[in-house]
Amino acid sequence: MGSGKTKLGKKLAKQLTYSFYDIDAEIESQFQMSISEFFQAYGEDEFRKQETEILNAIVLKDDNAIISVGGGLPCFNNNLQTINKYGVSIYLKRTIKELYNRLRETPGDRPLLKGKKDEELLDFITTTLMDREKFYKQSSYIVERENQNEKDIIKLLNLS
C-alpha cells in the first residue's frame, strides 16, 4: 500500500505495449462502488475473494499484462503463487518511513487506514509490513526504491 504500484505499472505497461489492470479499479467497476463502500457493504473476506477471482480471470485471458494488486493480495488465497505461475511478481520495496510519508500525505480511499492518526498509521504500516514481508519476499524480483522506474525494471526483466 502506497508503494506506487499503479503509477509505475501504467508506465511499464505503456512502455511494453501491454494491457494494464488495477485489481481495485476492476472491483470498483464491477460493483459500481468505491473500495471503502465495498468494505462497508461486504467486508474484507468478500473483498479478498473478489480480488482472487479477478486476478484469476486476468491471468487466464491476457498473456501480456501488467497487474497492479493491492498490498494484501499476495498474502491471501495463494495469489502470489498464481502470479508466479503465470508470470512474474515484482515487490516494490520501500522503507517504512517512506510508506508512512506517502500514505500520510495521500490516504485516499483506503479502508484499512480510515480514521488512523499519525502514530496509529505508523504502527499499522510497521505491523502490516512485518506480517506481509514473508509473502513479498517470495516475489520473482525485489526492486529497491532507487531502481523503481520503468526503464530499470524492463532491464531487470530482460525485456529490452
Legacy VTK file of the C-alpha trace (Angstrom):
# vtk DataFile Version 3.0
C-alpha trace
ASCII
DATASET POLYDATA
POINTS 160 float
0.000 0.000 0.000
1.447 3.315 -1.078
4.446 1.900 -2.910
3.471 3.382 -6.281
2.371 0.133 -7.949
-0.370 1.673 -10.063
1.593 4.679 -11.311
4.656 2.592 -12.165
2.530 -0.238 -13.560
0.811 2.111 -16.008
4.160 3.469 -17.192
5.610 -0.011 -17.560
2.565 -1.281 -19.477
2.723 1.682 -21.844
6.452 1.200 -22.428
5.951 -2.512 -23.196
2.609 -2.036 -25.004
0.973 -4.451 -22.543
-2.504 -4.267 -21.082
-2.764 -2.675 -17.659
-5.105 -3.805 -14.915
-5.596 -2.459 -11.417
-7.425 -5.023 -9.275
-9.043 -2.357 -7.076
-10.283 -0.451 -10.137
-11.671 -3.689 -11.571
-13.625 -4.314 -8.349
-14.898 -0.731 -8.315
-16.029 -1.046 -11.922
-17.654 -4.432 -11.469
-19.562 -3.464 -8.305
-20.093 0.236 -9.141
-18.788 1.370 -5.749
-15.570 2.528 -4.155
-13.335 0.103 -2.270
-14.397 1.776 1.002
-18.058 1.274 0.112
-17.335 -2.338 -0.844
-15.635 -2.964 2.521
-18.607 -1.443 4.352
-21.157 -3.444 2.358
-19.414 -6.813 2.080
-16.394 -6.873 4.414
-12.755 -7.795 3.945
-13.315 -11.540 3.406
-15.534 -10.892 0.376
-13.053 -8.296 -0.875
-10.237 -10.869 -0.748
-12.445 -13.368 -2.582
-13.195 -10.856 -5.345
-9.515 -9.906 -5.663
-8.661 -13.567 -6.225
-11.437 -14.126 -8.771
-10.445 -11.059 -10.775
-6.744 -11.967 -10.652
-7.500 -15.475 -11.907
-9.668 -14.148 -14.732
-6.966 -11.717 -15.883
-4.064 -14.183 -15.846
-6.112 -16.690 -17.844
-7.188 -14.211 -20.533
-4.185 -11.920 -21.071
-0.609 -13.121 -21.507
0.820 -9.612 -21.888
-0.468 -7.726 -18.898
0.827 -5.656 -16.032
-1.417 -6.104 -12.997
-1.345 -3.714 -10.060
-2.533 -5.551 -6.977
-3.372 -4.286 -3.528
-0.774 -4.817 -0.831
-2.793 -7.619 0.746
-3.500 -9.655 -2.377
-0.218 -11.630 -2.362
-0.925 -12.744 1.222
-4.257 -14.482 0.595
-5.646 -17.443 -1.352
-2.290 -18.497 -2.853
-2.447 -15.404 -5.082
1.312 -14.899 -5.182
1.749 -18.487 -6.370
-0.812 -17.809 -9.111
1.049 -14.705 -10.224
4.380 -16.547 -10.259
2.848 -19.488 -12.151
1.509 -17.297 -14.953
4.105 -14.526 -14.947
6.479 -12.721 -12.645
5.884 -10.805 -9.456
7.713 -7.654 -8.518
7.893 -6.366 -4.952
8.399 -2.596 -4.994
10.216 -2.288 -1.698
10.096 0.995 0.186
11.095 1.874 3.732
8.503 2.176 6.485
9.316 5.884 6.785
8.739 6.454 3.070
5.461 4.492 3.090
4.321 6.446 6.142
5.069 9.801 4.477
3.333 8.776 1.255
0.236 7.372 2.972
0.020 10.257 5.414
0.019 12.766 2.556
-2.439 10.853 0.370
-4.577 8.469 2.448
-7.077 8.262 -0.421
-9.842 5.718 -0.350
-8.079 3.104 1.789
-10.476 1.414 4.198
-7.710 -0.152 6.296
-6.323 3.325 7.044
-9.614 5.065 7.752
-9.551 7.179 10.921
-5.945 6.395 11.868
-3.965 9.192 13.497
-0.239 9.629 12.760
1.060 7.240 15.429
-1.623 4.654 14.637
-0.776 4.913 10.950
2.916 4.346 11.621
2.121 1.361 13.858
-0.241 -0.074 11.234
2.344 0.243 8.453
5.088 -1.288 10.604
2.975 -4.235 11.758
1.390 -4.863 8.358
4.695 -4.762 6.527
6.269 -7.142 9.044
3.334 -9.560 8.612
3.325 -9.361 4.819
7.070 -9.301 4.148
7.287 -13.113 4.278
4.952 -13.197 1.279
6.554 -10.262 -0.523
9.977 -11.900 -0.264
8.631 -14.789 -2.379
8.283 -12.405 -5.337
10.202 -13.134 -8.508
12.005 -9.794 -8.142
12.533 -7.410 -5.266
13.132 -3.893 -6.538
14.626 -1.372 -4.155
13.349 2.202 -4.301
16.250 3.635 -6.279
15.513 1.234 -9.171
11.765 1.780 -9.317
11.350 3.216 -12.768
10.109 1.531 -15.913
13.488 1.558 -17.681
15.299 -0.192 -14.806
12.525 -2.755 -14.408
12.456 -3.543 -18.139
16.234 -4.008 -17.995
15.896 -6.214 -14.912
13.325 -8.388 -16.682
15.489 -8.533 -19.837
12.613 -7.215 -21.950
14.513 -4.534 -23.832
LINES 1 161
160 0 1 2 3 4 5 6 7 8 9 10 11 12 13 14 15 16 17 18 19 20 21 22 23 24 25 26 27 28 29 30 31 32 33 34 35 36 37 38 39 40 41 42 43 44 45 46 47 48 49 50 51 52 53 54 55 56 57 58 59 60 61 62 63 64 65 66 67 68 69 70 71 72 73 74 75 76 77 78 79 80 81 82 83 84 85 86 87 88 89 90 91 92 93 94 95 96 97 98 99 100 101 102 103 104 105 106 107 108 109 110 111 112 113 114 115 116 117 118 119 120 121 122 123 124 125 126 127 128 129 130 131 132 133 134 135 136 137 138 139 140 141 142 143 144 145 146 147 148 149 150 151 152 153 154 155 156 157 158 159
